[in-house]
Amino acid sequence: MTASSARHPAPTIVLHWLMALLIISAFFLGLTVADMPLSPTKFKWIGWHKWLGVTVLGLLALRLLLRALLSAPALPESMSSHTKALAKLGHAALYALMLAVPLTGWLMSSAYGFPVVYLKLVALPDLVAKNKELGDALREVHVLLNWILAAAVAGHVLAALKHQLVDRDGLLARMSLRRS
């Protein structure tokens, strides 16, 4: 099996796609609630948005553990050292943003004095004391980081498509849910 055709371990593949679905859902749910007038529906959807964010944090911890335990296949030899370095930097940025986005959301909720209660079952601790000015600042950071994450995800998708359609090096198949 060549480096480009070697697959990621199955748990990594499942987590990749599950997290992608959750992150995209949280992003669009966040965009939707941002423009909604105050209502019971808005508060319900904000709760769902928070649940998605907390779930992403938990899955990220699991994904990092798996990453430490299960090695990823080597990048294709056909990739230049510059391209390999960009790929590693891009993945590091995605991991950092998958941590920073939900964490700033949790911090923002704490600063505004709104509790984060996961699935209406588990009250998570406030990370900072109530402080409206801090909440406003964290909201701006949270929104900015979301847009940066969206750009990073778009770059990730475009790079995968380039490998599939231009380079034809089989790199995309390594993360496919279907075995080829």
Beta strands, then each sheet from edge to edge (+ up, - down):
strand 1: 117-118
strand 2: 122-123
sheet 1: 1+ 2-
end
